Amino acid sequence: MSNGLKIGRRMIALILLMILGLLLQACGPAMQTYRRDISTYTPLALLNLKVPSGETKKAETSYIVAFVAPSYETAMQEVMKSQMEAIQAFKRDYRMAYGVQNYGSQAYRRMDMAKYDYFDQVKKFLQTDLEQILLAKNVRVLGLFKNRDEMTFDEKKRATYAFTPEISISVDTKFKSTGDSPYMEEGNIIVNGVITLTLRESITGEKLWVKRIEAEPIQKPYKFVAKYKEPYHIEQTLGVMGVSISSGSGEERDDTDQVLAAALLEFYTALGDKLWRHIDPEEWSKYLDQADNLRKEKRY
């Protein structure tokens, strides 16, 4: 047998041994990951809020109120910023890796994705409802301003007051959970919050009248289950070839966004009657002298 033929057979045998080694390695322990892509999630439920209407026969006010769109309270803005940054970081990590190993400590439920959209909806409804209440009570309203700084000096002089509502909402959960396969949470979603109505002298911004409106905490039961079929997800890397094989699928039950929507609806409805009662043009007229004195002190 020629040397060339012997070398050829040895090369073939070596290649076969390498392939066998790769196949044996592929049969070893697999890295398992429950993959849950949240990057394209949008809320499934829509809020439908409405403040109860009332009737009034009061005369139009002698003063003008500049209406400033509702804003989030500062503390709530800071919490939202921190949590949204954490969610964005989670999305980046998801794109960079295969998934999340520990579902319980790093999972995001649908309500975690939906709640800021819901908060924005609540804020928009609050703006519409407050505007309707002011008009229904014959308050002379100037504009709708994004904030008081947006007003020109002439607009601040024309108005006696600036009406600057703020809202703060918090969503908490109390639950018991089981292990990783399946992972399950069972408990309550708790919605809390306050609406702060503030009447300011329009030029100086000094507070003349403040009402904090709170509702009892709203609790709604929920159940969140992440259950995977076996093998629920397998990532196998075949040696230096870097080939990934996936199999299996996950099952989950997650209606937390809709439970949160129902809780927010109940929370906001409970505030409706209070909004109507607390906005009283006759009470606001009692602060006209204070507003005038503030302007004189500042020489406006």
C-alpha positions as CSV (number, residue, x, y, z in Angstrom):
1,M,0.0,0.0,0.0
2,S,1.4,3.4,-1.0
3,N,2.3,6.0,1.6
4,G,-0.2,8.4,0.0
5,L,-3.1,5.9,0.4
6,K,-2.1,5.3,4.1
7,I,-2.0,9.0,4.8
8,G,-5.4,9.4,3.2
9,R,-7.0,6.7,5.3
10,R,-5.6,8.2,8.4
11,M,-7.0,11.6,7.6
12,I,-10.4,10.0,6.9
13,A,-10.3,8.2,10.3
14,L,-9.3,11.4,12.1
15,I,-12.1,13.3,10.5
16,L,-14.6,10.5,11.5
17,L,-13.3,10.6,15.1
18,M,-13.7,14.4,15.2
19,I,-17.3,14.2,14.0
20,L,-18.0,11.4,16.6
21,G,-16.6,13.6,19.3
22,L,-18.8,16.5,18.3
23,L,-21.9,14.3,18.2
24,L,-21.1,13.0,21.7
25,Q,-20.6,16.5,23.0
26,A,-24.0,17.5,21.5
27,C,-25.6,14.8,23.7
28,G,-24.2,16.3,26.8
29,P,-26.0,18.7,29.2
30,A,-28.0,21.4,27.4
31,M,-28.3,25.0,28.4
32,Q,-32.0,25.5,29.0
33,T,-33.6,29.0,28.8
34,Y,-37.2,30.2,28.9
35,R,-37.3,32.8,26.2
36,R,-39.9,35.6,26.5
37,D,-39.6,38.5,24.1
38,I,-41.2,41.6,25.6
39,S,-39.7,44.1,23.0
40,T,-42.8,44.2,20.9
41,Y,-45.5,44.0,23.6
42,T,-48.4,46.3,23.5
43,P,-51.3,46.5,26.0
44,L,-54.3,44.2,25.2
45,A,-56.9,46.0,27.3
46,L,-58.0,49.6,26.9
47,L,-59.2,51.9,29.7
48,N,-62.6,53.5,29.4
49,L,-62.9,56.1,32.2
50,K,-65.6,58.8,32.8
51,V,-66.2,61.2,35.6
52,P,-69.9,61.3,36.6
53,S,-71.5,64.5,35.2
54,G,-73.3,67.1,37.3
55,E,-75.5,70.1,36.8
56,T,-75.0,73.7,37.8
57,K,-76.8,77.0,37.3
58,K,-74.1,79.2,38.6
59,A,-73.2,82.4,36.8
60,E,-70.0,82.8,34.9
61,T,-67.1,83.6,37.2
62,S,-65.7,87.2,37.3
63,Y,-62.1,85.8,37.3
64,I,-60.3,83.8,34.6
65,V,-58.5,80.5,35.3
66,A,-55.6,79.4,33.2
67,F,-55.9,75.6,32.9
68,V,-52.6,73.7,32.9
69,A,-52.6,70.1,31.7
70,P,-52.3,67.5,34.5
71,S,-48.8,66.2,35.2
72,Y,-47.3,63.4,37.2
73,E,-46.0,64.2,40.6
74,T,-42.2,64.5,40.8
75,A,-41.7,61.3,42.9
76,M,-43.8,59.3,40.4
77,Q,-41.8,60.7,37.5
78,E,-38.6,59.5,39.2
79,V,-40.0,56.0,39.8
80,M,-41.2,55.8,36.2
81,K,-37.9,56.8,34.8
82,S,-36.0,54.3,36.9
83,Q,-38.4,51.4,36.0
84,M,-38.5,52.3,32.3
85,E,-34.7,52.3,32.3
86,A,-34.7,48.8,33.9
87,I,-37.2,47.5,31.3
88,Q,-35.1,48.9,28.4
89,A,-32.0,47.2,29.9
90,F,-33.9,44.0,30.1
91,K,-34.8,44.3,26.4
92,R,-31.2,44.9,25.5
93,D,-30.0,41.9,27.6
94,Y,-32.7,39.8,25.8
95,R,-31.3,40.7,22.4
96,M,-27.8,40.0,23.5
97,A,-28.4,36.7,25.2
98,Y,-30.7,33.7,24.8
99,G,-33.1,34.5,27.5
100,V,-33.6,34.6,31.3
101,Q,-32.5,31.8,33.5
102,N,-34.3,32.7,36.7
103,Y,-37.8,33.5,35.7
104,G,-39.1,34.5,39.1
105,S,-36.6,37.3,39.9
106,Q,-36.3,38.7,36.3
107,A,-39.7,38.2,34.8
108,Y,-41.9,41.0,33.5
109,R,-45.6,40.4,33.5
110,R,-47.9,42.0,30.9
111,M,-49.0,44.6,33.4
112,D,-45.4,45.7,33.8
113,M,-45.3,46.5,30.1
114,A,-48.8,48.0,30.0
115,K,-49.0,50.2,33.1
116,Y,-47.3,53.3,31.8
117,D,-49.5,53.3,28.8
118,Y,-52.5,53.0,31.2
119,F,-51.1,55.8,33.4
120,D,-51.0,58.1,30.3
121,Q,-54.5,57.2,29.5
122,V,-55.6,58.1,33.0
123,K,-53.8,61.4,32.8
124,K,-55.5,62.2,29.4
125,F,-59.0,61.3,30.8
126,L,-58.3,63.5,33.9
127,Q,-57.5,66.4,31.6
128,T,-60.7,66.0,29.7
129,D,-62.8,65.5,32.7
130,L,-61.4,68.5,34.6
131,E,-61.9,70.7,31.6
132,Q,-65.5,69.6,31.3
133,I,-66.1,70.2,35.0
134,L,-64.7,73.7,34.8
135,L,-66.9,74.6,31.8
136,A,-69.9,72.9,33.4
137,K,-69.5,75.1,36.5
138,N,-69.2,78.2,34.3
139,V,-65.6,78.9,35.2
140,R,-63.9,81.3,32.6
141,V,-61.1,79.2,31.3
142,L,-58.0,80.4,29.5
143,G,-56.2,78.0,27.2
144,L,-54.9,74.6,27.8
145,F,-51.2,75.0,28.7
146,K,-48.7,72.2,28.9
147,N,-47.2,73.9,31.9
148,R,-47.3,77.3,33.5
149,D,-43.9,78.3,32.0
150,E,-45.6,78.0,28.6
151,M,-47.8,80.9,29.3
152,T,-46.8,84.3,28.1
153,F,-46.6,87.2,30.5
154,D,-49.7,88.8,28.9
155,E,-51.6,85.5,29.5
156,K,-50.5,85.4,33.1
157,K,-51.8,88.9,33.6
158,R,-55.1,88.1,32.0
159,A,-55.7,85.1,34.2
160,T,-56.2,85.5,38.0
161,Y,-55.4,81.9,38.8
162,A,-53.4,79.0,37.3
163,F,-55.1,75.6,37.9
164,T,-52.3,73.0,38.1
165,P,-53.5,69.4,38.8
166,E,-51.1,66.6,39.5
167,I,-51.6,62.8,39.7
168,S,-49.7,60.1,41.4
169,I,-50.5,56.4,40.9
170,S,-48.7,53.3,42.3
171,V,-49.2,49.7,41.4
172,D,-48.1,47.0,43.9
173,T,-48.5,43.3,44.1
174,K,-48.8,40.9,47.1
175,F,-48.5,37.3,46.0
176,K,-47.1,33.8,46.8
177,S,-45.0,32.1,44.2
178,T,-43.9,28.6,43.4
179,G,-40.6,27.3,41.9
180,D,-39.3,27.6,38.4
181,S,-41.1,24.8,36.6
182,P,-43.8,25.9,36.5
183,Y,-43.3,29.4,37.9
184,M,-46.6,30.7,39.3
185,E,-47.7,33.9,41.1
186,E,-51.1,34.1,42.8
187,G,-52.2,37.2,44.7
188,N,-53.5,40.7,44.3
189,I,-52.7,43.7,42.2
190,I,-53.1,46.9,44.4
191,V,-53.7,50.3,42.9
192,N,-53.2,53.4,45.0
193,G,-53.0,57.0,44.2
194,V,-53.8,60.7,44.7
195,I,-54.9,63.6,42.6
196,T,-53.7,67.0,43.9
197,L,-55.6,70.0,42.7
198,T,-53.7,73.3,43.1
199,L,-54.9,76.9,42.5
200,R,-52.0,79.3,42.1
201,E,-51.7,83.0,41.5
202,S,-51.0,83.0,37.8
203,I,-48.0,85.4,37.7
204,T,-46.1,84.5,40.9
205,G,-47.1,80.8,41.0
206,E,-47.8,81.0,44.7
207,K,-50.2,78.4,46.0
208,L,-53.6,79.7,47.2
209,W,-55.7,76.6,47.4
210,V,-54.7,72.9,47.5
211,K,-56.9,69.8,47.6
212,R,-55.5,66.2,47.8
213,I,-58.1,63.7,46.6
214,E,-57.5,60.1,47.5
215,A,-59.5,56.9,47.0
216,E,-59.4,53.7,49.0
217,P,-56.8,51.2,47.6
218,I,-58.3,48.9,44.9
219,Q,-57.3,45.2,45.1
220,K,-57.9,42.7,42.3
221,P,-56.9,39.0,42.3
222,Y,-54.6,37.7,39.6
223,K,-52.8,34.5,38.7
224,F,-49.6,34.4,36.6
225,V,-48.3,31.1,35.3
226,A,-45.2,30.3,33.3
227,K,-45.2,26.6,32.5
228,Y,-43.0,24.9,29.9
229,K,-43.3,21.6,28.1
230,E,-40.4,19.3,28.5
231,P,-37.9,20.0,27.0
232,Y,-39.3,23.6,27.2
233,H,-36.3,25.1,25.4
234,I,-33.0,23.6,24.5
235,E,-30.0,25.5,23.2
236,Q,-27.1,23.2,22.2
237,T,-23.9,24.4,20.8
238,L,-22.0,21.8,18.8
239,G,-18.4,22.4,19.7
240,V,-16.5,25.1,17.7
241,M,-19.1,24.9,14.9
242,G,-21.5,27.2,16.9
243,V,-24.6,25.6,15.6
244,S,-27.7,26.0,17.9
245,I,-30.7,23.6,18.0
246,S,-34.0,24.7,19.6
247,S,-36.9,22.5,20.6
248,G,-39.9,22.6,22.8
249,S,-42.3,25.5,23.6
250,G,-43.6,27.4,26.6
251,E,-47.1,27.9,27.9
252,E,-48.1,30.8,30.1
253,R,-51.2,32.5,31.6
254,D,-50.8,36.2,32.0
255,D,-53.9,38.5,32.1
256,T,-52.3,40.9,34.6
257,D,-52.7,43.8,32.1
258,Q,-56.4,43.4,32.0
259,V,-56.7,42.9,35.8
260,L,-54.7,46.2,36.2
261,A,-57.0,47.9,33.7
262,A,-60.1,46.9,35.7
263,A,-58.4,48.1,39.0
264,L,-57.5,51.4,37.4
265,L,-61.1,51.9,36.1
266,E,-62.5,51.3,39.6
267,F,-59.8,53.5,41.2
268,Y,-60.5,56.4,38.8
269,T,-64.3,56.1,39.0
270,A,-64.1,56.3,42.8
271,L,-62.4,59.7,42.4
272,G,-65.0,61.1,40.0
273,D,-67.6,62.3,42.4
274,K,-64.8,63.9,44.6
275,L,-63.4,65.8,41.6
276,W,-66.9,67.3,41.0
277,R,-67.4,68.2,44.6
278,H,-64.0,69.8,45.3
279,I,-64.0,72.2,42.3
280,D,-66.1,75.1,43.7
281,P,-66.0,78.5,41.9
282,E,-67.5,80.2,44.9
283,E,-64.7,78.9,47.2
284,W,-62.1,80.0,44.7
285,S,-63.5,83.5,44.7
286,K,-62.5,83.9,48.3
287,Y,-58.8,84.0,47.2
288,L,-59.2,87.0,44.9
289,D,-57.9,89.4,47.5
290,Q,-54.9,87.2,48.2
291,A,-54.1,87.0,44.5
292,D,-54.3,90.8,44.2
293,N,-52.1,91.3,47.2
294,L,-49.4,89.0,45.8
295,R,-49.4,90.9,42.5
296,K,-49.0,94.2,44.4
297,E,-46.2,92.9,46.5
298,K,-44.4,91.8,43.4
299,R,-45.4,95.1,41.7
300,Y,-47.2,93.5,38.8
